[in-house]
Amino acid sequence: MADSPPTQPEASSDSRPRQPMKGDLTQGPILKTLVAFSVPMLIGNLLQTLNGTINSIWVGRLLGESALAATANANIMMFLMFAAVFGFSMASSVRIGHAFGARDLDGAKAAFGAGLAVALWLASVAGFAGWLGAARLLRLLATPAESRVEALAYLSVIFLTMPLSALTIALSSALRAVGDVKGPFRALLATVVLDVLFNPLLIRGLGPIPALGIAGSAMATALANLVGMGLLLLTINQPDCALRLGGQHHVWLRPAHEQLRYIITKGVPMGAQMLLISTAGIIFIGLVNREGLAAAAAFGASLQLWNYLQMPALAISAAVSAMVAQNIGARQFARVGQITLTGIAVSLVTTGVGAGLIVLFDRPLLSLFLKADGPTMAVARHIQLICTWPYMLTGVVMILTGTMRAYGAVMRPLLVMFASMYVVRLGFYFAALPWLKGDAVWWSTPFSSTIGVALMVLAYVTMPPPQELAPARG
């Protein structure tokens, strides 16, 4: 692959010296900048995963299995709702990055205000509609009757506080687009700590605080998000923040047609990517469940390890997207390809080391979830040998997707994901089932990952040069 996608452009179309600016990702050593930007996001991903685990422990221990099942059913619905918010926030952050890289601070603020408005409108409508239709949605999901009342109580709070969560997502994405990764990390750290502390307090009650049961868990998350959002607003209101909205900038919360059109047309496919990944995972679990209890339990234990394995690539992909967006806006086109290749290299190394450690120490790691001498352990170790190393290829796909997202090219990754996760994976499974038997479901992962990375590389190298996709200045 060439050093810059997909042709070899000049270093920059603008030879004027660029003055240093806080959050500037268009200058300095690429590897150092990429690592410094990725590490806080990686730690944040770990904290969020641990937070979910700890909250599940609180709910399960304090309220029982039916309440735990209720939160699981509710979280499926919440992911579907937030996929659109994530998509629009990512589209807005790309627009912000382009403008910030071009030193067009008014343009960055306009894109930021538009992104906030869209996220708030969407979350308010979705939250109110979800609150009204939560009971019907739970019936459609075939939620067990013994969990339905608790799931409804949990969902009612979550839906009503959805605008708060959406604004938190939008603010964090916008700050990262202007090179600020520390502000979102501090807010996330405070949110996680408070969520963990508030959960048992509001579930069981203490002194004048009433026991709210399962609704208390949702309320704990809402209150923690409120504090996190407050910290994000404080960060944005600092005098040196490029996104500070004050005075006449309040009008940007009513987005112009051009800003609104970009965010919607780019945000819908970005949100669809998340939905595609989620539904493909649900289908894959269905295939695994057909192989029996041992396969399902082994896959569940393996998935716990794989969730951590893919976190470095997720963080690196987000960092690459932010860096590429700024460099496109700055017309630093030669750096775009260098950033992408550096991101791929770092992802391959970190994911490769993680995969090697998981395979090497699979027995003690899987023993955290499974009996060391049980039959499920043998199945899980077999799965690890087949399905762990493809996460290296998945990491490459994430990096290329992050780069194309920063271009504003969103349909190519969506089509590649659909082809690899549905057409290739399911096609291989049903074709190989007669001769591979139960192993067909496991071998579909490396096969679809290999085809998927090949298709994504092809989509990347055949794109127009970034200078043709970059937004016009002025």
DRENDO-215531 format. One record per atom (N, C-alpha, C): x, y, z. Coordinates in steps of 0.001 Angstrom, whole numbers, padded with zeros to 6 digits, always signed. Example, Ala and Ser with C-alpha at 12.3 -4.5 7.8 and 13.67 -1.06 7.14 Angstrom:
% DRENDO-215531
+013190-005690+007800+012300-004500+007800+013200-003300+007800+012850-002250+007080+013670-001060+007140+012900+000030+007870
***
This chain:
% DRENDO-215531
+000845-001184+000000+000000+000000+000000+000883+001238+000000+000457+002252-000712+001249+003471-000762+001231+004166+000578+002181+005138+000721+002284+005843+001984+001106+006765+002243+000379+007131+001225-000797+007966+001420-001889+007510+000476-003133+007531+000927-004205+006913+000154-004798+007876-000849-005204+007382-001997-004689+006174-002582-003575+006484-003568-003245+007763-003734-002121+008168-004565-001129+008916-003719-000030+009325-004285+001034+009984-003538+000967+011487-003757+000214+012214-002925+000092+013650-003132+001267+014394-002544+001254+015702-002791+002297+016535-002193+002092+016610-000695+003092+017098+000041+003022+017152+001499+001856+017992+001960+001602+019081+001279+000477+019933+001639+000249+020906+000514-000978+021296+000326-001272+022294-000686-001135+023698-000135-000801+023816+001134-000641+025112+001773+000714+025132+002445+001630+025943+001934+003000+025964+002453+003194+026974+003561+002162+027707+003929+002324+028690+004988+002568+028007+006323+003463+028582+007161+003725+027965+008461+002480+028008+009339+002277+026939+010087+001119+026836+010964+001549+027094+012396+000853+028022+013046+001175+028347+014422+000647+027259+015352+001396+026932+016405+000921+025907+017351-000412+026316+017976-001269+025338+018190-002580+025582+018777-002947+024386+019640-003594+024646+020769-003990+023567+021661-004880+022569+020931-004525+021282+021053-005303+020232+020420-004936+019967+018975-003889+020629+018475-003488+020460+017079-002889+019071+016869-003486+018288+015972-003007+016941+015664-002373+016877+014274-002046+018040+013715-001508+018084+012354+000005+018236+012333+000637+018299+013494+002073+018496+013557+002672+017552+014590+003995+017411+014553+004689+016587+015519+004783+015137+015088+005518+014335+015877+005687+012909+015539+004346+012172+015542+004069+011439+014480+002770+010766+014344+002594+009682+015395+003606+008839+015581+003474+007724+016524+003256+008235+017940+004026+009219+018351+003890+009762+019707+002499+010366+019910+002025+011123+018924+000702+011743+019027-000387+010687+019073-000259+009669+018230-001264+008605+018173-001360+007857+019497-000215+007522+020062-000208+006784+021324-000769+007649+022450-000332+008909+022509-000799+009803+023570-002303+010015+023497-002845+010009+022287-004281+010203+022108-005055+008926+022395-004457+007776+022091-005163+006498+022221-005230+006002+023658-004175+006213+024431-004095+005610+025761-005253+006038+026671-005577+007345+026781-006725+007695+027623-008029+007058+027161-008209+006948+025842-009435+006303+025354-009438+004810+025667-008275+004177+025583-008187+002758+025933-008530+002540+027400-007960+003369+028262-008267+003260+029693-009754+003527+029935-010299+004505+029199-011725+004795+029330-012592+003621+028926-012225+002933+027832-012976+001743+027408-012926+000653+028468-011749+000481+029066-011615-000508+030136-012500-000153+031329-012498+001136+031685-013307+001573+032817-014789+001352+032562-015238+001650+031332-016655+001459+031021-017052-000011+031090-016169-000884+030590-016457-002313+030645-016508-002803+032084-015540-002387+032871-015528-002767+034285-016738-002204+035017-017132-000992+034641-018302-000380+035267-019552-001215+035009-019729-001657+033757-020872-002495+033450-020854-003804+034218-019649-004385+034351-019523-005640+035095-019877-005446+036563-019338-004381+037163-019580-004124+038590-021059-003827+038842-021676-003037+037956-023095-002736+038137-023956-003990+038009-023567-004887+037104-024296-006153+036983-024171-006975+038257-022990-006930+038869-022792-007637+040134-023717-007060+041217-023768-005721+041299-024644-005094+042296-026095-005518+042078-026565-005426+040842-027957-005759+040558-028231-007232+040857-027331-008114+040410-027524-009543+040623-027504-009925+042087-026557-009349+042831-026427-009711+044241-027536-009089+045100-027911-007839+044807-028868-007148+045666-030323-007417+045290-030571-007704+043997-031954-007848+043548-032269-009217+042970-031249-009995+042584-031498-011342+042108-031416-011493+040600-031605-012728+040145-031415-013063+038737-032449-012422+037824-033680-012270+038298-034708-011682+037432-034384-010221+037119-033849-009504+038112-033459-008114+037880-032279-008038+036923-031335-008967+037063-030186-008999+036158-030647-009270+034730-031583-010189+034564-032129-010455+033234-032863-009234+032691-033512-008491+033582-034238-007289+033162-033279-006249+032585-032137-006031+033243-031172-005044+032740-030573-005507+031421-030370-006818+031267-029813-007333+030015-030757-007066+028860-032046-007315+029058-033033-007050+028016-033146-005553+027729-033088-004749+028769-033178-003300+028578-031965-002762+027839-030795-003302+028134-029575-002801+027509-029547-003090+026015-030154-004184+025584-030243-004462+024143-030996-003328+023449-032108-002925+024027-032900-001854+023446-032162-000524+023496-031430-000271+024577-030716+000990+024706-029609+001092+023672-028948-000020+023384-027885+000023+022373-028465+000417+021019-029629-000131+020675-030249+000205+019405-030599+001686+019351-031081+002233+020454-031444+003646+020493-030220+004543+020362-029133+004175+021057-027956+005032+021072-027102+004901+019815-027337+003870+019001-026557+003716+017774-026709+004947+016886-027922+005456+016776-028145+006648+015959-027453+007862+016559-027503+008003+017885-026836+009137+018533-025336+009078+018286-024747+007884+018405-023325+007723+018126-023023+008122+016685-023862+007682+015751-023619+007989+014348-023607+009475+014079-024604+010191+014575-024666+011633+014352-023537+012366+015076-023153+011885+016253-022046+012510+016976-020728+012325+016228-020531+011136+015653-019306+010898+014884-019272+011765+013633-020432+011906+012965-020491+012759+011780-020173+014201+012143-020720+014668+013244-020433+016030+013693-018961+016202+014041-018363+015200+014686-016949+015312+015076-016035+015356+013858-016393+014632+012786-015599+014712+011546-015651+016128+010988-016845+016703+010956-017015+018078+010468-016219+019053+011334-016255+018847+012639-015493+019706+013551-014001+019571+013279-013523+018326+013107-012109+018096+012856-011625+018753+011579-012422+018672+010512-012054+019336+009260-011882+020837+009473-012868+021451+010139-012821+022896+010343-011676+023293+011281-011492+022520+012341-010428+022835+013296-009055+022705+012634-008867+021667+011833-007596+021511+011133-007317+022640+010176-008371+023218+009605-008226+024356+008694-008135+025680+009441-008123+025633+010768-008087+026835+011616-009346+027681+011453-010443+027047+011035-011726+027727+010907-012519+027477+012190-012232+028265+013216-012842+028018+014514-014335+028302+014512-014771+029292+013729-016209+029534+013628-016914+028339+012995-016282+027741+011974-016856+026556+011343-016919+025382+012299-015873+025238+013129-015858+024159+014112-016980+024338+015124-017191+025584+015567-018256+025845+016532-019636+025643+015910-019770+026012+014639-021050+025806+013965-021378+024315+013860-020376+023496+013508-020583+022048+013428-020866+021468+014802-020191+021994+015811-020414+021531+017183-021832+021836+017632-022279+023069+017403-023638+023438+017786-024681+022621+017060-024440+022369+015772-025375+021555+015001-025433+020131+015534-024267+019574+015864-024228+018216+016412-024958+018116+017734-024790+019125+018594-025508+019133+019872-027016+019170+019645-027440+020034+018717-028871+020168+018471-029476+018867+017954-028804+018229+016982-029324+016983+016423-029387+015900+017496-028301+015780+018289-028277+014758+019343-029397+014993+020348-029609+016255+020719-030645+016564+021713-032039+016309+021157-032280+016726+019921-033597+016490+019319-033878+014997+019194-032910+014292+018652-033105+012861+018422-033338+012122+019733-032505+012411+020729-032616+011708+022005-033928+012047+022713-034379+013294+022591-035635+013689+023245-036815+012953+022628-036854+012902+021296-037952+012208+020619-037895+010707+020911-036683+010124+020771-036530+008686+021002-036821+008327+022454-036372+009177+023379-036609+008909+024790-038087+008939+025142-038799+009942+024630-040232+010036+024923-040995+008884+024279-040649+008572+023019-041317+007461+022336-041009+006132+023030-039752+005964+023456-039382+004741+024160-040089+004608+025482-040252+005718+026192-040954+005702+027479-042410+005289+027286-043027+005795+026213-044420+005441+025947-044565+003986+025517-043604+003502+024734-043744+002167+024160-042883+001100+024791-042301+001371+025971-041373+000419+026591-042017-000933+026842-043245-000937+027337-043911-002212+027651-044103-003046+026390-044512-002391+025302-044714-003128+024050-043387-003661+023507-042333-002855+023626-041020-003299+023160-040535-004523+023930-040778-004539+025220-040365-005689+026028-041126-006946+025614-042383-006797+025259-043151-007962+024786-042613-008447+023446-042234-007517+022573-041676-007902+021279-040370-008664+021435-039599-008315+022477-038348-009009+022751-038562-010334+023482-039804-010651+023779-040128-011875+024524-039412-011906+025862-039363-010755+026519-038755-010679+027842-039527-011582+028800-038841-012431+029572-039534-013323+030506-040486-012563+031416-041627-013134+031670-042665-012455+032455-042164-012056+033832-041310-012904+034440-040829-012607+035783-039858-011425+035817-039347-011021+034652-038419-009886+034593-039064-008636+034010-040279-008761+033479-040852-007676+032683-041141-006428+033515-041662-006602+034728-041984-005441+035562-040710-004675+035921-039668-005411+036289-038418-004751+036659-037762-004093+035449-037822-004771+034297-037245-004188+033086-037965-002898+032718-039284-002872+032896-040049-001671+032586-039672-000521+033518-039490-000805+034800-039081+000228+035750-037698+000780+035395-036803-000115+035014-035437+000285+034633-035472+001140+033366-036228+000673+032371-036278+001375+031092-036936+002743+031215-037929+002864+032059-038632+004139+032195-037672+005250+032591-036780+004957+033525-035797+005957+033949-034786+006219+032845-034304+005146+032211-033291+005287+031168-033812+006116+030003-035037+005847+029565-035595+006585+028434-035792+008062+028777-036285+008347+029963-036527+009734+030342-035228+010526+030475-034141+009865+030794-032860+010563+030949-031979+010407+029704-032544+009915+028610-031762+009716+027395-031131+011005+026853-031830+012165+026873-031178+013386+026394-029879+013696+027132-029847+013409+028423-028637+013627+029210-027490+012760+028702-027759+011489+028474-026731+010580+027969-026280+010974+026572-027233+011405+025734-026887+011795+024366-025977+013021+024355-026260+013991+025205-025412+015180+025264-024009+014827+025747-023913+013892+026671-022602+013458+027146-021783+012860+026005-022432+012022+025196-021756+011418+024049-021315+012491+023058-022220+013432+022750-021915+014474+021769-020791+015383+022247-020800+015749+023514-019749+016621+024054-018392+015929+024030-018351+014662+024413-017086+013922+024418-016522+013790+023003-017372+013444+022036-016918+013302+020651-016384+014613+020107-017066+015705+020423-016636+017008+019922-015279+017413+020498-015070+017187+021790-013789+017542+022405-012646+016729+021798-012876+015451+021541-011829+014635+020925-011514+015142+019518-012511+015663+018829-012290+016167+017470-011338+017353+017451-011284+018121+018535-010349+019251+018607-009113+018884+019432-008847+017593+019533-007599+017135+020134-007580+017062+021633-008735+017221+022293-008787+017157+023757-009291+015784+024168-008384+014935+024620-008773+013610+025075-008786+013529+026603-008133+014481+027255-008063+014472+028717-009379+014891+029353-010042+015891+028782-011321+016344+029335-012359+015233+029353-012604+014543+028225-013545+013420+028249-013118+012303+029190-011808+012075+029318-011351+011014+030223-011659+011357+031675-011413+012599+032065-011716+013008+033450-013212+012875+033731-014021+013287+032780-015476+013182+032969-015902+011718+033058-015318+010869+032215-015670+009449+032244-015234+008803+033552-014057+009144+034026-013571+008586+035292-014520+008939+036432-014934+010208+036492-015868+010626+037540-017198+009904+037400-017671+009734+036153-018945+009059+035918-018903+007616+036384-017826+006918+036053-017710+005510+036423-017658+005346+037941-016845+006153+038605-016705+006049+040060-018040+006321+040749-018723+007383+040315-019999+007722+040942-021072+006675+040646-021065+006132+039434-022047+005104+039083-021891+003875+039971-020649+003471+040176-020380+002311+041029-020823+002581+042466-020586+003781+042959-020944+004119+044339-022452+004303+044509-023081+004936+043511-024507+005237+043629-025384+003986+043491-024940+002988+042749-025781+001825+042482-026285+001148+043751-025413+000683+044644-025941+000032+045862-026707+001001+046757-026293+002268+046738-026937+003259+047596-028392+003472+047190-028649+003598+045888-030008+003864+045431-030837+002592+045291-030186+001463+045094-030937+000200+045019-031496-000167+046394-030638-000125+047405-031038-000541+048754-031541+000614+049618-031067+001845+049340-031440+002978+050167-030559+003088+051396-030498+004289+051956-029708+004522+053166-030221+005780+053841-030631+005658+055108-031132+006811+055847-032321+007436+055142-032237+008740+054829-033381+009392+054154-033511+009011+052680-032513+008338+052119-032567+007934+050714-033412+006666+050604-034519+006699+049859-035394+005521+049783-034781+004417+048924-035204+003191+049157-034780+002066+048334-035592+002079+047034-034916+002239+045911-035592+002366+044614-035561+001086+043805-034866+000057+044295-034810-001204+043562-034107-001060+042224-034633-001747+041212-033999-001749+039897-033983-000348+039288-034996+000475+039574-035012+001847+039072-033850+002651+039662-033409+002257+040870-032273+002936+041483-030994+002756+040697-030840+001588+040072-029655+001361+039252-029639+002304+038055-030796+002460+037404-030892+003387+036281-030699+004824+036736-031252+005163+037903-031092+006515+038425-029634+006803+038775-028941+005801+039287-027511+005977+039601-026725+006324+038339-027014+005630+037251-026340+005926+035989-026674+007326+035505-027930+007740+035648-028344+009069+035207-027648+010162+036012-027590+009991+037337-026934+010999+038176-025439+011075+037884-024818+009921+037675-023389+009919+037343-023155+010607+036005-024042+010353+035030-023920+011022+033727-024122+012528+033851-024987+012938+034760-025209+014372+034974-023930+015056+035454-023245+014418+036386-021976+014975+036869-020940+014990+035738-020877+013879+034982-019939+013826+033869-020207+014908+032838-021490+015130+032515-021834+016173+031561-021447+017550+032090-021636+017761+033395-021225+019027+033992-019732+019268+033840-018926+018244+034046-017480+018380+033879-017116+018670+032424-017825+018041+031491-017569+018305+030074-017921+019748+029716-019019+020245+030258-019397+021630+029996-018375+022595+030586-017845+022274+031753-016790+023111+032336-015564+023133+031436-015212+021975+030888-014057+021907+029985-014284+022760+028740-015479+022669+028160-015778+023418+026943-015847+024917+027213-016216+025305+028419-016341+026727+028742-015022+027367+029172-013920+026596+029140-012618+027190+029424-012258+028185+028317-011604+029285+028661-011294+030306+027649-010458+029792+026480-009612+028764+026720-008744+028289+025651-009343+027127+024861-010624+026801+025097-011251+025713+024360-011795+026239+023032-011432+025561+021946-011845+026010+020611-013344+025923+020405-014047+025145+021208-015482+024935+021018-016338+025771+021960-015736+026691+022668-016478+027464+023650-017605+028239+022970-018840+027944+023377-020016+028616+022822-020492+029663+023812-020451+030905+023401-020891+031974+024278-021348+033161+023463-022123+034041+024085-022559+035230+023382-023343+034899+022132-022856+035427+021001-023576+035244+019740-023560+033810+019257-022726+032929+019844-022621+031567+019351-023856+030730+019673-024756+031244+020489-025938+030441+020826-026793+030168+019591-026675+031012+018555-027492+030800+017359-027088+029518+016637-025877+029005+016877-025429+027806+016180-026127+026551+016714-026827+026690+017823-027611+025559+018295-028855+025355+017436-029102+026292+016511-030133+026102+015487-029389+025872+014177-029145+024619+013815-028201+024327+012735-028665+024823+011377-027695+025305+010586-027957+025697+009211-028228+024447+008374-028854+024661+007242-029241+023543+006374-028030+022705+005974-026923+023368+005613-025736+022637+005159-025176+021746+006262-025089+022290+007486-024583+021510+008605-025513+020331+008893-026808+020599+008883-027784+019562+009193-027747+018456+008145-027641+018837+006876-027613+017843+005804-026396+016939+005924-025216+017513+006233-024006+016710+006355-024133+015729+007513-024568+016214+008661-024635+015365+009850-025614+014219+009650-026743+014493+009004-027745+013441+008808-027287+012448+007751-026803+012947+006605-026420+012035+005516-025218+011180+005875-024314+011702+006685-023159+010911+007120-023451+010136+008396-024300+010691+009252-024561+010055+010537-025401+008805+010436-026357+008785+009498-027217+007603+009361-026398+006359+008996-025514+006416+007978-024698+005220+007690-023751+004850+008836-023212+005859+009560-022333+005548+010685-023098+004824+011789-024309+005281+012075-025131+004578+013045-025519+003200+012558-025759+003086+011240-026117+001789+010665-024978+000785+010812-023731+001265+010774-022597+000365+010981-022676-000297+012350-023010+000493+013368-023122-000065+014715-024267-001068+014804-025388-000733+014177-026516-001665+014181-026161-002954+013448-025405-002823+012367-025000-003987+011590-024127-004920+012431-023184-004332+013146-022295-005128+014003-023101-005820+015097-024043-005076+015692-024839-005639+016784-025713-006788+016315-026439-006585+015221-027336-007642+014738-026555-008851+014227-025381-008612+013623-024551-009739+013188-024105-010566+014390-023801-009877+015499-023427-010590+016709-024571-011425+017260-025782-010882+017195-026947-011631+017670-027168-012878+016824-027030-012742+015507-027191-013894+014621-026129-014946+014905-024886-014493+015137-023798-015432+015410-024055-016195+016705-024559-015495+017719-024890-016173+018977-025958-017237+018741-026922-016928+017864-027935-017913+017537-027348-019171+016912-026342-018998+016043-025668-020150+015438-024902-020949+016491-024261-020236+017406-023518-020909+018476-024470-021709+019359-025617-021123+019685-026567-021798+020564-027075-023111+019964-027055-023210+018654-027481-024452+018004-026535-025604+018305-025314-025287+018741-024317-026331+019020-024400-026863+020440-025322-026340+021233-025520-026890+022567-024984-026015+023683-025258-026443+024905-024923-025658+026088-023420-025473+026250-022635-026521+026015-021190-026420+026194-020596-025382+025246-021037-025386+023995-020529-024413+023023-020940-023000+023417-022190-022833+023866-022667-021510+024255-021901-020978+025459-021670-021842+026456-020925-021415+027640-019475-021116+027294-018887-021944+026446-017495-021722+026042-017358-020413+025271-018325-020149+024399-018296-018900+023642-018482-017704+024570-019392-017815+025534-019600-016720+026480-018349-016389+027269-017628-017426+027712-016387-017194+028451-015322-016582+027537-015222-017082+026314-014236-016549+025370-014527-015103+025027-015809-014781+024918-016200-013421+024563-015750-012418+025619-015739-012830+026875-015253-011948+027931-013803-011537+027676-012988-012468+027190-011582-012165+026888-011471-011338+025617-012266-011665+024616-012186-010947+023340-012649-009498+023475-013571-009227+024405-014007-007851+024617-012827-006952+024990-011928-007476+025798-010739-006705+026176-009716-006698+025040-009650-007774+024270-008667-007870+023204-008880-006812+022131-010126-006468+021825-010391-005522+020749-010340-004060+021196-010162-003817+022480-010166-002443+022972-009025-001581+022425-007784-002088+022322-006733-001231+021741-007074-000765+020335-007578-001653+019498-007916-001265+018126-009044-000241+018104-010010-000370+019001-011094+000610+019069-010553+001997+019405-009651+002055+020386-009071+003343+020782-008202+003923+019675-007394+003082+019043-006505+003548+017974-007320+004032+016784-008405+003323+016465-009258+003739+015354-009846+005119+015602-010316+005375+016818-010869+006693+017142-009796+007776+017045-008582+007451+017497-007481+008418+017414-007116+008697+015959-007044+007655+015152-006734+007826+013725-007792+008702+013058-009058+008464+013357-010129+009240+012748-009995+010717+013086-009715+011036+014361-009557+012437+014768-008347+013079+014106-007225+012353+014040-006014+012900+013439-006184+013107+011938-006781+012131+011261-006968+012246+009819-007907+013402+009489-008991+013558+010244-009933+014639+009975-009247+016002+010067-008458+016202+011114-007753+017474+011242-006754+017680+010114-006025+016645+009738-005013+016778+008691-005639+017002+007320-006815+016439+007073-007524+016732+005830-007939+018196+005804-008485+018682+006926-008857+020093+006997-007669+021016+006824-006492+020587+007310-005271+021394+007209-004558+021227+005874-005085+020365+004995-004445+020057+003706-003076+019402+003892-002890+018720+005009-001658+017958+005244-001880+016548+004722-002001+016419+003402-002454+015168+002819-001429+014042+002923-000152+014377+002890+000868+013328+002989+000811+012627+004342+000408+013370+005385+000345+012777+006722-000826+011808+006866-001857+011967+006030-003037+011115+006153-002667+009650+005999-001940+009322+004926-001525+007944+004717-000572+007464+005781+000328+008352+006256+001279+007976+007302+000561+007665+008606-000449+008463+008926-001225+008213+010146-001932+006860+010051-002515+006583+008898-003240+005322+008717-002309+004127+008867-001153+004176+008194-000205+003061+008277+000344+002898+009686+000598+004016+010360+001070+003935+011745+000010+003315+012639-001251+003710+012441-002332+003138+013226-002468+001644+013000-002333+001217+011740-002407-000220+011434-001280-000975+012130-000077-000424+012069+001075-001091+012685+000899-001215+014198+000478-000126+014843+000294-000152+016299-000817-001129+016670-001895-001141+015886-002998-002061+016159-002557-003511+016019-001796-003820+014962-001331-005193+014761-000440-005645+015907+000441-004760+016368+001354-005129+017451+000592-005349+018752-000250-004377+019138-000948-004482+020431-001941-005648+020434-002707-005774+019348-003675-006867+019289-002970-008209+019167-001858-008243+018415-001097-009487+018279-000523-009960+019603+000020-009018+020377+000555-009379+021695-000572-009884+022591-001706-009173+022573-002842-009596+023393-003356-010955+023001-003470-011196+021692-003952-012497+021223-002991-013606+021618-001681-013331+021499-000690-014336+021885-000772-014691+023355-000966-013676+024198-001071-013929+025639-002332-014727+025969-003435-014411+025292-004681-015132+025548-004546-016603+025168-003951-016878+024009-003782-018265+023577-002778-018993+024464-001709-018291+024848-000659-018922+025662-001159-019256+027060-001964-018373+027625-002455-018563+029000-003970-018798+028994-004452-019515+027984-005892-019685+027850-006518-020429+029022-005845-021459+029520-006447-022238+030609-006659-021405+031875-005623-020715+032415-005883-019922+033624-006871-018775+033384-006846-018176+032187-007781-017087+031923-009211-017597+031830-009413-018682+031133-010756-019239+031003-011254-019828+032311-010322-020205+033184-010708-020749+034497-011392-019711+035374-011266-018425+034997-011984-017387+035725-013492-017531+035528-013890-018196+034438-015310-018307+034100-015804-019750+034046-014879-020699+033824-015262-022088+033616-014512-022999+034580-015059-024193+034809-014352-025189+035603-013133-025678+034835-011991-025720+035525-010728-026019+034850-010700-027411+034240-011431-028361+034824-011388-029743+034337-012697-030183+033678-013570-029218+033384-014856-029561+032789-014774-029696+031279-015770-030321+030668-015768-030494+029208-015862-029176+028447-016467-028167+029070-016599-026875+028398-015236-026214+028211-014306-026484+029120-012969-025910+029004-012293-026353+027709-012419-027617+027364-011798-028113+026128-012390-027419+024905-013711-027209+024930-014353-026505+023813-013850-025069+023732-013749-024415+024878-013316-023017+024904-011874-022872+024404-010997-023784+024792-009607-023717+024329-009528-023959+022828-010360-024820+022322-010420-025069+020885-010869-023803+020140-011871-023126+020705-012366-021888+020102-011261-020830+020068-010509-020738+021150-009465-019718+021222-008454-019865+020089-008076-021092+019790-007077-021324+018745-007580-020880+017370-008884-020973+017142-009441-020639+015832-009826-019162+015730-010415-018619+016778-011098-017322+016677-010358-016143+017288-009247-016367+017974-008577-015249+018635-007736-014427+017665-006919-015088+016840-006013-014324+015968-006745-013468+014933-007967-013797+014462-008630-012893+013498-008891-011491+014033-008801-011296+015346-008990-009946+015879-007890-009003+015403-006748-009540+014994-005715-008698+014379-006230-008113+013066-006918-008930+012286-007495-008455+011026-008634-007477+011288-009426-007762+012313-010511-006853+012675-009972-005482+013039-008817-005453+013710-008183-004187+014056-007813-003378+012818-007297-004046+011794-006961-003354+010547-008216-002750+009925-009306-003517+009933-010580-003022+009403-011027-001777+010174-010878-001793+011490-011267-000637+012304-010473+000609+011936-009152+000450+011727-008306+001600+011399-008704+002181+010053-008886+001316+009058-009274+001803+007732-010658+002449+007770-011555+001874+008566-012877+002478+008722-012771+003861+009353-011899+004008+010356-011698+005306+010988-011171+006342+010018-010250+005930+009144-009720+006855+008145-010802+007267+007153-011535+006299+006632-012576+006624+005652-013690+007450+006283-013972+007189+007559-014954+008007+008270-014501+009463+008294-013212+009684+008521-012685+011045+008550-012745+011703+007181-012672+010920+006112-012860+011456+004759-014301+011924+004551-015225+011347+005338-016639+011527+005054-017180+010419+004178-016354+009397+003920-016773+008248+003113-017348+007198+004048-018659+007029+004051-019304+006164+005031-019999+004952+004411-020311+005012+003119-021028+003902+002500-020106+002716+002222-018860+002971+001851-017950+001866+001562-017746+000958+002777-017407+001506+003945-017277+000618+005108-018562-000127+005438-019699+000548+005270-020981-000097+005568-021212-001294+004654-020940-001125+003365-021136-002212+002413-020170-003363+002662-018908-003028+002995-017921-004074+003279-018325-004863+004522-018777-004153+005555-019207-004835+006776-020381-005768+006500-021339-005302+005710-022483-006150+005390-022026-007398+004630-021136-007211+003654-020673-008338+002850-019940-009363+003711-019034-008897+004581-018219-009836+005354-018994-010482+006497-019849-009707+007187-020539-010224+008366-021780-011041+008036-022378-010772+006899-023597-011478+006541-023379-012431+005364-023003-011883+004206-022885-012714+003012-021776-013748+003164-020572-013291+003534-019423-014193+003597-019529-015141+004789-019798-014595+005961-019823-015452+007154-020934-016486+007083-022155-016050+006784-023268-016992+006737-023133-017941+005545-022629-017415+004427-022416-018278+003274-021420-019386+003560-020312-019037+004212-019317-020046+004587-019910-021050+005562-020642-020549+006545-021186-021444+007571-022077-022517+006952-023021-022099+006141-023966-023075+005583-023294-023970+004539-022285-023432+003825-021585-024257+002847-020681-025280+003523-020049-024890+004648-019092-025771+005314-019723-026678+006351-020969-026421+006721-021612-027194+007780-021626-028701+007510-021882-029166+006267-021924-030619+006056-020599-031321+006315-019451-030659+006077-018168-031345+006270-017386-030887+007488-017653-029668+008000-016990-029229+009233-017846-029455+010474-019141-029722+010268-020071-029931+011390-020065-028709+012311-019932-028959+013613-019991-027863+014578-018881-026847+014431-017745-027246+013860-016627-026320+013691-016892-025264+012631-017948-025446+011835-018241-024465+010778-018491-023082+011363-019156-023023+012509-019454-021727+013105-018173-021022+013560-017204-021796+014065-015947-021166+014528-015074-020749+013353-014950-021587+012321-014093-021264+011183-014695-020173+010309-015981-019872+010480-016567-018758+009735-015967-017427+010163-015432-017367+011388-014843-016117+011877-013546-015770+011154-012518-016636+011143-011310-016270+010392-011559-016110+008900-012481-016900+008334-012745-016779+006900-013358-015415+006580-014394-015032+007328-015041-013744+007062-014108-012580+007396-013249-012723+008414-012301-011662+008752-011280-011463+007648-010800-012557+007070-009817-012474+005984-010426-011796+004751-011610-012230+004363-012285-011607+003214-012633-010157+003529-013059-009900+004756-013436-008548+005144-012284-007576+005069-011096-007965+005565-009959-007048+005518-009507-006837+004077-009587-007868+003244-009219-007715+001830-010158-006726+001134-011468-006847+001407-012438-005935+000805-012245-004504+001314-011918-004358+002603-011752-003019+003157-010497-002351+002596-009421-003113+002434-008211-002559+001818-008513-002120+000388-009254-002945-000337-009626-002596-001707-010468-001322-001735-011422-001220-000819-012251-000017-000755-011414+001214-000439-010408+001044+000381-009548+002157+000804-008649+002647-000323-007969+001728-000982-006984+002137-001990-007639+002623-003274-008909+002316-003494-009585+002776-004707-010386+004053-004479-010282+004642-003290-010970+005900-003027-010272+007038-003758-010991+008126-004052-010336+009316-004605-009302+009848-003615-008286+010577-004096-007309+011159-003181-007988+012048-002154-007426+012147-000951-008080+012934+000109-008254+014402-000262-007356+014954-001109-007521+016369-001471-008776+016600-002316-009283+015541-002963-010532+015677-003719-011754+015574-002812-011570+014961-001645-012683+014787-000713-012723+015848+000372-011597+016585+000509-011506+017569+001584-012491+018707+001356-013082+019246+002426-013999+020370+002269-013258+021612+001827-013935+022454+001070-013319+023692+000594-013088+024648+001747-012024+025412+001664-011735+026387+002703-012528+027665+002477-012733+028315+003619-013366+029627+003520-014857+029562+003612
***
